[in-house]
């Protein structure tokens, strides 16, 4: 009686992920993720806050 499944594993070749060729332009680029946009906005807000804090400290003469 024949076996339902082969006794040894079938070799699977070329399991490496192939990189797609680079095309100039953003036609095939995926849209930015919401989490990336939120992190970028948070970074801008923090840098703005540090700039305002530095300006306030320099105005009051705390800088030394």
C-alpha positions, 0 to 999 in steps of 0.5 A: 500500500503506498504512503500518503506522504513522502518519507523524507522532506521535499527540498524547497529551494530559493526561500531567500526574499528577493529584493525588488529593483529600485525604481526612482520616484515614489510611484511604488512606495508604500504610504507612511505609517501613522506611528511614524507620523506621530513619532515625527510630530512628537520629535518636532514638538520636543525640539520646539519646546527645548528651543523655547526653554533655551530662549526663555533661559537666555532672556532671563540671564540664567545661562551663566 
